[in-house]
Each structure stands twice: as structure tokens, then as C-alpha cells.
Amino acid sequence: MINIRKTPERYESKFADFIRMCADAKAKGVTQVVVACPSVIGDDYDEVMENLSRLADNGLELHIVNPMAKK
């Protein structure tokens, strides 16, 4: 399969923590990650697609916390 993704400008610096989280999860054998809100994976289409692709590349499932859930 040919990689046709175009990494958004300044992506690596903006999402350094997200990239690190994916690498750490994969290294530890973790298969699922949880984020507090959808904005963690991006502010626009390109960022969201890049981050979803990175999750898939690392074999990770994404879970987003329900903001309406009781604490």
C-alpha cells in the first residue's frame, strides 16, 4: 500500500505528547488508549486523520471519555 498521507505542518511539535503516547503504548503492549475529549486528536480534518492513522499504525484502539458521564 502506498502512503498518501500528508503530515500537517508543525504536526510533530503540536502532537509530540500524542506521538510519544502511541510509541509508549505500543512498547508496553497496551492496545487501548483513552482521551478526555475529541480535541486531543486534532483541531481539523488533517490532524484528526493523521492521529487516527498513527493509532491504527500502532495497533491501538481509541476510546473517548463521555463528557456527560457522572463522576
PDB file as gemmi writes it, atoms N, CA and C in Angstrom:
CRYST1    1.000    1.000    1.000  90.00  90.00  90.00 P 1                      
ATOM      1  N   MET A   1       0.841  -1.176   0.000  1.00  0.00           N  
ATOM      2  CA  MET A   1       0.000   0.000   0.000  1.00  0.00           C  
ATOM      3  C   MET A   1       0.889   1.243   0.000  1.00  0.00           C  
ATOM      4  N   ILE A   2       0.555   2.196  -0.789  1.00  0.00           N  
ATOM      5  CA  ILE A   2       1.301   3.443  -0.882  1.00  0.00           C  
ATOM      6  C   ILE A   2       0.790   4.419   0.172  1.00  0.00           C  
ATOM      7  N   ASN A   3       1.716   5.047   0.886  1.00  0.00           N  
ATOM      8  CA  ASN A   3       1.353   6.039   1.886  1.00  0.00           C  
ATOM      9  C   ASN A   3       1.054   7.363   1.184  1.00  0.00           C  
ATOM     10  N   ILE A   4      -0.212   7.791   1.248  1.00  0.00           N  
ATOM     11  CA  ILE A   4      -0.592   9.047   0.604  1.00  0.00           C  
ATOM     12  C   ILE A   4      -0.892  10.144   1.627  1.00  0.00           C  
ATOM     13  N   ARG A   5      -0.598   9.843   2.899  1.00  0.00           N  
ATOM     14  CA  ARG A   5      -0.844  10.833   3.942  1.00  0.00           C  
ATOM     15  C   ARG A   5       0.129  11.990   3.806  1.00  0.00           C  
ATOM     16  N   LYS A   6      -0.374  13.162   4.079  1.00  0.00           N  
ATOM     17  CA  LYS A   6       0.466  14.360   4.126  1.00  0.00           C  
ATOM     18  C   LYS A   6       0.392  14.879   5.559  1.00  0.00           C  
ATOM     19  N   THR A   7       1.501  14.766   6.267  1.00  0.00           N  
ATOM     20  CA  THR A   7       1.536  15.205   7.656  1.00  0.00           C  
ATOM     21  C   THR A   7       1.327  16.716   7.722  1.00  0.00           C  
ATOM     22  N   PRO A   8       0.364  17.153   8.554  1.00  0.00           N  
ATOM     23  CA  PRO A   8       0.114  18.588   8.665  1.00  0.00           C  
ATOM     24  C   PRO A   8       1.356  19.361   9.118  1.00  0.00           C  
ATOM     25  N   GLU A   9       1.419  20.596   8.699  1.00  0.00           N  
ATOM     26  CA  GLU A   9       2.533  21.472   9.064  1.00  0.00           C  
ATOM     27  C   GLU A   9       2.618  21.608  10.587  1.00  0.00           C  
ATOM     28  N   ARG A  10       3.817  21.567  11.134  1.00  0.00           N  
ATOM     29  CA  ARG A  10       4.095  21.689  12.572  1.00  0.00           C  
ATOM     30  C   ARG A  10       3.454  20.575  13.401  1.00  0.00           C  
ATOM     31  N   TYR A  11       3.070  19.490  12.738  1.00  0.00           N  
ATOM     32  CA  TYR A  11       2.409  18.379  13.429  1.00  0.00           C  
ATOM     33  C   TYR A  11       3.267  17.808  14.553  1.00  0.00           C  
ATOM     34  N   GLU A  12       4.536  17.509  14.265  1.00  0.00           N  
ATOM     35  CA  GLU A  12       5.400  16.838  15.237  1.00  0.00           C  
ATOM     36  C   GLU A  12       5.547  17.625  16.534  1.00  0.00           C  
ATOM     37  N   SER A  13       5.597  18.949  16.445  1.00  0.00           N  
ATOM     38  CA  SER A  13       5.738  19.730  17.677  1.00  0.00           C  
ATOM     39  C   SER A  13       4.393  19.856  18.407  1.00  0.00           C  
ATOM     40  N   LYS A  14       3.321  20.042  17.674  1.00  0.00           N  
ATOM     41  CA  LYS A  14       1.998  20.198  18.296  1.00  0.00           C  
ATOM     42  C   LYS A  14       1.548  18.912  18.976  1.00  0.00           C  
ATOM     43  N   PHE A  15       1.864  17.762  18.377  1.00  0.00           N  
ATOM     44  CA  PHE A  15       1.370  16.486  18.897  1.00  0.00           C  
ATOM     45  C   PHE A  15       2.488  15.603  19.449  1.00  0.00           C  
ATOM     46  N   ALA A  16       3.538  16.217  19.958  1.00  0.00           N  
ATOM     47  CA  ALA A  16       4.665  15.447  20.498  1.00  0.00           C  
ATOM     48  C   ALA A  16       4.212  14.495  21.600  1.00  0.00           C  
ATOM     49  N   ASP A  17       3.342  14.946  22.485  1.00  0.00           N  
ATOM     50  CA  ASP A  17       2.854  14.083  23.566  1.00  0.00           C  
ATOM     51  C   ASP A  17       2.027  12.929  23.019  1.00  0.00           C  
ATOM     52  N   PHE A  18       1.211  13.194  22.023  1.00  0.00           N  
ATOM     53  CA  PHE A  18       0.383  12.150  21.416  1.00  0.00           C  
ATOM     54  C   PHE A  18       1.257  11.106  20.724  1.00  0.00           C  
ATOM     55  N   ILE A  19       2.257  11.559  19.996  1.00  0.00           N  
ATOM     56  CA  ILE A  19       3.183  10.653  19.304  1.00  0.00           C  
ATOM     57  C   ILE A  19       3.905   9.788  20.330  1.00  0.00           C  
ATOM     58  N   ARG A  20       4.369  10.401  21.414  1.00  0.00           N  
ATOM     59  CA  ARG A  20       5.063   9.681  22.476  1.00  0.00           C  
ATOM     60  C   ARG A  20       4.127   8.662  23.127  1.00  0.00           C  
ATOM     61  N   MET A  21       2.864   9.062  23.373  1.00  0.00           N  
ATOM     62  CA  MET A  21       1.902   8.159  23.979  1.00  0.00           C  
ATOM     63  C   MET A  21       1.698   6.916  23.106  1.00  0.00           C  
ATOM     64  N   CYS A  22       1.585   7.107  21.805  1.00  0.00           N  
ATOM     65  CA  CYS A  22       1.418   5.969  20.887  1.00  0.00           C  
ATOM     66  C   CYS A  22       2.623   5.036  20.944  1.00  0.00           C  
ATOM     67  N   ALA A  23       3.800   5.600  20.922  1.00  0.00           N  
ATOM     68  CA  ALA A  23       5.021   4.786  20.963  1.00  0.00           C  
ATOM     69  C   ALA A  23       5.141   4.046  22.289  1.00  0.00           C  
ATOM     70  N   ASP A  24       4.852   4.729  23.399  1.00  0.00           N  
ATOM     71  CA  ASP A  24       4.929   4.103  24.715  1.00  0.00           C  
ATOM     72  C   ASP A  24       3.904   2.983  24.858  1.00  0.00           C  
ATOM     73  N   ALA A  25       2.688   3.227  24.384  1.00  0.00           N  
ATOM     74  CA  ALA A  25       1.638   2.213  24.468  1.00  0.00           C  
ATOM     75  C   ALA A  25       2.030   0.968  23.687  1.00  0.00           C  
ATOM     76  N   LYS A  26       2.529   1.161  22.486  1.00  0.00           N  
ATOM     77  CA  LYS A  26       2.945   0.020  21.668  1.00  0.00           C  
ATOM     78  C   LYS A  26       4.083  -0.743  22.339  1.00  0.00           C  
ATOM     79  N   ALA A  27       5.060  -0.024  22.864  1.00  0.00           N  
ATOM     80  CA  ALA A  27       6.214  -0.650  23.511  1.00  0.00           C  
ATOM     81  C   ALA A  27       5.808  -1.460  24.744  1.00  0.00           C  
ATOM     82  N   LYS A  28       4.758  -1.008  25.430  1.00  0.00           N  
ATOM     83  CA  LYS A  28       4.298  -1.688  26.640  1.00  0.00           C  
ATOM     84  C   LYS A  28       3.260  -2.770  26.353  1.00  0.00           C  
ATOM     85  N   GLY A  29       2.879  -2.911  25.094  1.00  0.00           N  
ATOM     86  CA  GLY A  29       1.882  -3.913  24.735  1.00  0.00           C  
ATOM     87  C   GLY A  29       0.457  -3.489  25.026  1.00  0.00           C  
ATOM     88  N   VAL A  30       0.252  -2.208  25.270  1.00  0.00           N  
ATOM     89  CA  VAL A  30      -1.086  -1.677  25.512  1.00  0.00           C  
ATOM     90  C   VAL A  30      -1.819  -1.632  24.175  1.00  0.00           C  
ATOM     91  N   THR A  31      -3.104  -1.981  24.181  1.00  0.00           N  
ATOM     92  CA  THR A  31      -3.855  -1.999  22.921  1.00  0.00           C  
ATOM     93  C   THR A  31      -4.935  -0.935  22.854  1.00  0.00           C  
ATOM     94  N   GLN A  32      -5.205  -0.261  23.980  1.00  0.00           N  
ATOM     95  CA  GLN A  32      -6.262   0.739  24.012  1.00  0.00           C  
ATOM     96  C   GLN A  32      -5.756   2.013  24.679  1.00  0.00           C  
ATOM     97  N   VAL A  33      -6.181   3.148  24.152  1.00  0.00           N  
ATOM     98  CA  VAL A  33      -5.862   4.429  24.774  1.00  0.00           C  
ATOM     99  C   VAL A  33      -7.160   5.190  25.012  1.00  0.00           C  
ATOM    100  N   VAL A  34      -7.166   5.996  26.055  1.00  0.00           N  
ATOM    101  CA  VAL A  34      -8.339   6.779  26.422  1.00  0.00           C  
ATOM    102  C   VAL A  34      -7.949   8.250  26.409  1.00  0.00           C  
ATOM    103  N   VAL A  35      -8.784   9.072  25.785  1.00  0.00           N  
ATOM    104  CA  VAL A  35      -8.562  10.522  25.799  1.00  0.00           C  
ATOM    105  C   VAL A  35      -9.768  11.178  26.448  1.00  0.00           C  
ATOM    106  N   ALA A  36      -9.540  12.333  27.042  1.00  0.00           N  
ATOM    107  CA  ALA A  36     -10.594  13.027  27.773  1.00  0.00           C  
ATOM    108  C   ALA A  36     -11.608  13.713  26.860  1.00  0.00           C  
ATOM    109  N   CYS A  37     -11.157  14.131  25.686  1.00  0.00           N  
ATOM    110  CA  CYS A  37     -12.060  14.809  24.758  1.00  0.00           C  
ATOM    111  C   CYS A  37     -11.551  14.640  23.331  1.00  0.00           C  
ATOM    112  N   PRO A  38     -12.440  14.733  22.354  1.00  0.00           N  
ATOM    113  CA  PRO A  38     -12.041  14.515  20.965  1.00  0.00           C  
ATOM    114  C   PRO A  38     -10.976  15.482  20.453  1.00  0.00           C  
ATOM    115  N   SER A  39     -10.903  16.668  21.024  1.00  0.00           N  
ATOM    116  CA  SER A  39      -9.933  17.649  20.533  1.00  0.00           C  
ATOM    117  C   SER A  39      -8.495  17.199  20.748  1.00  0.00           C  
ATOM    118  N   VAL A  40      -8.276  16.200  21.593  1.00  0.00           N  
ATOM    119  CA  VAL A  40      -6.935  15.670  21.818  1.00  0.00           C  
ATOM    120  C   VAL A  40      -6.356  15.112  20.520  1.00  0.00           C  
ATOM    121  N   ILE A  41      -7.224  14.621  19.630  1.00  0.00           N  
ATOM    122  CA  ILE A  41      -6.710  14.029  18.392  1.00  0.00           C  
ATOM    123  C   ILE A  41      -6.684  15.012  17.222  1.00  0.00           C  
ATOM    124  N   GLY A  42      -7.049  16.264  17.467  1.00  0.00           N  
ATOM    125  CA  GLY A  42      -6.880  17.248  16.414  1.00  0.00           C  
ATOM    126  C   GLY A  42      -7.930  18.326  16.388  1.00  0.00           C  
ATOM    127  N   ASP A  43      -7.543  19.428  15.763  1.00  0.00           N  
ATOM    128  CA  ASP A  43      -8.433  20.578  15.612  1.00  0.00           C  
ATOM    129  C   ASP A  43      -9.056  20.660  14.231  1.00  0.00           C  
ATOM    130  N   ASP A  44      -8.494  19.932  13.274  1.00  0.00           N  
ATOM    131  CA  ASP A  44      -9.052  19.964  11.921  1.00  0.00           C  
ATOM    132  C   ASP A  44      -8.934  18.570  11.292  1.00  0.00           C  
ATOM    133  N   TYR A  45      -9.483  18.417  10.127  1.00  0.00           N  
ATOM    134  CA  TYR A  45      -9.545  17.126   9.451  1.00  0.00           C  
ATOM    135  C   TYR A  45      -8.168  16.488   9.295  1.00  0.00           C  
ATOM    136  N   ASP A  46      -7.191  17.251   8.826  1.00  0.00           N  
ATOM    137  CA  ASP A  46      -5.857  16.693   8.587  1.00  0.00           C  
ATOM    138  C   ASP A  46      -5.218  16.173   9.861  1.00  0.00           C  
ATOM    139  N   GLU A  47      -5.356  16.918  10.953  1.00  0.00           N  
ATOM    140  CA  GLU A  47      -4.788  16.475  12.228  1.00  0.00           C  
ATOM    141  C   GLU A  47      -5.483  15.212  12.734  1.00  0.00           C  
ATOM    142  N   VAL A  48      -6.804  15.201  12.660  1.00  0.00           N  
ATOM    143  CA  VAL A  48      -7.561  14.035  13.111  1.00  0.00           C  
ATOM    144  C   VAL A  48      -7.185  12.807  12.289  1.00  0.00           C  
ATOM    145  N   MET A  49      -7.120  12.942  10.988  1.00  0.00           N  
ATOM    146  CA  MET A  49      -6.769  11.807  10.130  1.00  0.00           C  
ATOM    147  C   MET A  49      -5.344  11.316  10.413  1.00  0.00           C  
ATOM    148  N   GLU A  50      -4.422  12.226  10.630  1.00  0.00           N  
ATOM    149  CA  GLU A  50      -3.045  11.838  10.939  1.00  0.00           C  
ATOM    150  C   GLU A  50      -2.993  11.062  12.254  1.00  0.00           C  
ATOM    151  N   ASN A  51      -3.696  11.559  13.268  1.00  0.00           N  
ATOM    152  CA  ASN A  51      -3.660  10.894  14.562  1.00  0.00           C  
ATOM    153  C   ASN A  51      -4.398   9.560  14.546  1.00  0.00           C  
ATOM    154  N   LEU A  52      -5.517   9.474  13.851  1.00  0.00           N  
ATOM    155  CA  LEU A  52      -6.201   8.186  13.732  1.00  0.00           C  
ATOM    156  C   LEU A  52      -5.324   7.185  12.991  1.00  0.00           C  
ATOM    157  N   SER A  53      -4.623   7.658  11.981  1.00  0.00           N  
ATOM    158  CA  SER A  53      -3.713   6.781  11.233  1.00  0.00           C  
ATOM    159  C   SER A  53      -2.576   6.297  12.123  1.00  0.00           C  
ATOM    160  N   ARG A  54      -2.041   7.177  12.953  1.00  0.00           N  
ATOM    161  CA  ARG A  54      -0.960   6.771  13.861  1.00  0.00           C  
ATOM    162  C   ARG A  54      -1.452   5.758  14.882  1.00  0.00           C  
ATOM    163  N   LEU A  55      -2.665   5.942  15.369  1.00  0.00           N  
ATOM    164  CA  LEU A  55      -3.238   4.952  16.272  1.00  0.00           C  
ATOM    165  C   LEU A  55      -3.334   3.597  15.573  1.00  0.00           C  
ATOM    166  N   ALA A  56      -3.859   3.595  14.364  1.00  0.00           N  
ATOM    167  CA  ALA A  56      -4.002   2.346  13.608  1.00  0.00           C  
ATOM    168  C   ALA A  56      -2.644   1.730  13.308  1.00  0.00           C  
ATOM    169  N   ASP A  57      -1.679   2.547  12.927  1.00  0.00           N  
ATOM    170  CA  ASP A  57      -0.330   2.045  12.622  1.00  0.00           C  
ATOM    171  C   ASP A  57       0.285   1.338  13.831  1.00  0.00           C  
ATOM    172  N   ASN A  58      -0.094   1.780  15.030  1.00  0.00           N  
ATOM    173  CA  ASN A  58       0.448   1.201  16.260  1.00  0.00           C  
ATOM    174  C   ASN A  58      -0.460   0.129  16.853  1.00  0.00           C  
ATOM    175  N   GLY A  59      -1.536  -0.213  16.137  1.00  0.00           N  
ATOM    176  CA  GLY A  59      -2.449  -1.251  16.607  1.00  0.00           C  
ATOM    177  C   GLY A  59      -3.241  -0.852  17.836  1.00  0.00           C  
ATOM    178  N   LEU A  60      -3.541   0.438  17.966  1.00  0.00           N  
ATOM    179  CA  LEU A  60      -4.217   0.950  19.150  1.00  0.00           C  
ATOM    180  C   LEU A  60      -5.678   1.272  18.867  1.00  0.00           C  
ATOM    181  N   GLU A  61      -6.518   0.991  19.850  1.00  0.00           N  
ATOM    182  CA  GLU A  61      -7.922   1.369  19.800  1.00  0.00           C  
ATOM    183  C   GLU A  61      -8.092   2.663  20.584  1.00  0.00           C  
ATOM    184  N   LEU A  62      -8.974   3.530  20.108  1.00  0.00           N  
ATOM    185  CA  LEU A  62      -9.212   4.818  20.745  1.00  0.00           C  
ATOM    186  C   LEU A  62     -10.544   4.806  21.478  1.00  0.00           C  
ATOM    187  N   HIS A  63     -10.533   5.310  22.706  1.00  0.00           N  
ATOM    188  CA  HIS A  63     -11.750   5.495  23.490  1.00  0.00           C  
ATOM    189  C   HIS A  63     -11.776   6.944  23.947  1.00  0.00           C  
ATOM    190  N   ILE A  64     -12.938   7.576  23.809  1.00  0.00           N  
ATOM    191  CA  ILE A  64     -13.101   8.958  24.222  1.00  0.00           C  
ATOM    192  C   ILE A  64     -14.077   8.980  25.399  1.00  0.00           C  
ATOM    193  N   VAL A  65     -13.674   9.628  26.483  1.00  0.00           N  
ATOM    194  CA  VAL A  65     -14.488   9.686  27.677  1.00  0.00           C  
ATOM    195  C   VAL A  65     -15.792  10.424  27.362  1.00  0.00           C  
ATOM    196  N   ASN A  66     -16.881   9.900  27.864  1.00  0.00           N  
ATOM    197  CA  ASN A  66     -18.192  10.539  27.699  1.00  0.00           C  
ATOM    198  C   ASN A  66     -18.263  11.766  28.596  1.00  0.00           C  
ATOM    199  N   PRO A  67     -18.385  12.956  28.020  1.00  0.00           N  
ATOM    200  CA  PRO A  67     -18.391  14.175  28.842  1.00  0.00           C  
ATOM    201  C   PRO A  67     -19.619  14.275  29.738  1.00  0.00           C  
ATOM    202  N   MET A  68     -20.643  13.497  29.448  1.00  0.00           N  
ATOM    203  CA  MET A  68     -21.868  13.535  30.248  1.00  0.00           C  
ATOM    204  C   MET A  68     -21.879  12.472  31.353  1.00  0.00           C  
ATOM    205  N   ALA A  69     -20.839  11.635  31.387  1.00  0.00           N  
ATOM    206  CA  ALA A  69     -20.790  10.578  32.398  1.00  0.00           C  
ATOM    207  C   ALA A  69     -20.658  11.176  33.792  1.00  0.00           C  
ATOM    208  N   LYS A  70     -21.330  10.573  34.751  1.00  0.00           N  
ATOM    209  CA  LYS A  70     -21.227  11.040  36.136  1.00  0.00           C  
ATOM    210  C   LYS A  70     -19.865  10.691  36.686  1.00  0.00           C  
ATOM    211  N   LYS A  71     -19.341  11.583  37.493  1.00  0.00           N  
ATOM    212  CA  LYS A  71     -18.027  11.363  38.102  1.00  0.00           C  
ATOM    213  C   LYS A  71     -18.165  10.780  39.469  1.00  0.00           C  
TER     214      LYS A  71                                                      
END                                                                             
